[in-house]
């Protein structure tokens, strides 16, 4: 992809941002399936993956994060970073930031992938007054879609 397009919900273009010019050209702009992300993250692992292991505590230090685990075979390790991908009731988030309550922003959202012609498709954000739809090509004739609507009374969930 080389452009992000912002439109009205009608499809009329509001603005475009080039991914080939500063400041957006400094990093790669990619999209991939979750299983592909997992495969990338597993590459180069120096040790085995530890199943049935959870984080007991974390402490940020000058050059990384010290993590204590509940496992007899893996008690404490130091990492450059910790990625918390453990859901809405994230233990990683709670350990990193404390017991901060979640804030209901009144937004319902949906995400999915589908078959769709991508030959000339650039990432497109369709902006309504209380809703957004986004289509992002992630492969030949495959699109990642995201939609959300402002739903303060949670009537759409």
N, C-alpha and C positions, 0 to 999 in steps of 0.2 A: 504494500500500500504506500501511497505517497501523499495523500491528502485526507484531511478529516473535513467532512461537510456537515454544516449545521443548517437545518431547514425548519420551516414552520410545519405544523402537522399536515398542512395541505401539500407539502413537498416544495414550496417556494424557498429557494436558497436564501438564508440570512447571512451566512459567512462561510469562509473556507480557511483552513489552516494548512500550510504546506509542511510536510514532514521532511522535506529536503532542504529547508532553509532554517537558520537560527531563529529561535532557540530550540525548536523541536527536533533538529537534526543531530543533536548531540548523543542520543541514545537510540538503540533499536526499538522499533515499535512492533511487537509480535503478539500473536494470539495462538493458542494451542489447546488441545483437549487436556482434561485433568490427568488422564493416564499418561500422556506425553510429559507433562510436568513431573509426575512421579518418576518416570524413567530418567529424566534429566537429573533430578535431585539424587537418585540412587547412584549415578555414575561417579566413580572415583571414591566410593566409600571405603575407608580403610579397615573397618570392622564390620562384623555381622550386624544385621538388624535385630534388635531385642524386642521380642513380642511380650505381651503382658507386663509391660514396664510403663510406669507413669512418673511424672515429675513431682517431687515432693517440695523442692524449693529452688529458687534461682537468685543469683546475686550478680549484678552488673559490676564489672571491674574495668580498670583502664583499658585493657586490651581484649575484652570479650565478655562472656557470661559464664559463671560457674553454676552448674546445674547438678542438683542432688536427686537421685532416683530412688525408687522403692525396691530395687532389685539387688539381690545378693551378688550377682555377677557384674553389675554396673552400678556402683555406688555414687561416684562423683566424676564429672568430666567438665572440661573447659572448652567452650565453643566461641567462634568469632561472632556468631549470631544464632538466635533461636527463632524459628518460624512457628507461630501459633496458628494452626489450622484445625483447631479442635471444636469448632462450632460456636453457637450463640452463648452457651454457658462455659466459655473457655477457661480452663484452669490456667493456661499460659497467660492469658490476659489478666486474670485475677492475681497471679503471682507477680506479674510485672507492674501492675498499676493499683493493686489493692481492691477492696470491695466497692468498686464504683458501680452504682446501679445503671442498668441499661436504660436508655431514653427512647421512648416510643415516639418516633418522628411522624407518625401518622401516614406512613408510606407503605403500600403493598407493592411487591415486585415479583416478576417472573423472569426466568432465564431458560433458554433452550437452544439447541442447534437444529438446523433443518437443511434440506436440499434446496438450493436456489442458485440460479446462474450468477457467477461471480466475475465474468470476463471483464467488465468495466466498473465493477462495484468498488467503491472506496468506503471506509467507515463513515456511516451516516447517522447523525443524531437528529431525530424529528422531535421538536420541542413544542408542546402544547402549553396551555396555561397552568394545568395541574397534572400533566402527564408527559412522559418521555418514552420514545421508542428508539432503540439503537440496533443497527444491523452492521455486523463486522465480518468480512470474509476471513475464514480460517483455513481454507483449502479449496481445491478445485470443486466448484459448485456446492460448497458447504458454507453456511453462515451461522455465526453465533448471534443470538438475539437477546436483547434485554428490554424489558418494559417495566415502567412503574407509574403509579398513579397516587396522587395525594389523597389519602383515605383516612382522615382524622378520626372517624367513628368506627374504623375497622369493619366496614360492611362488605368488603370484597374478599376478605381472607377465607 
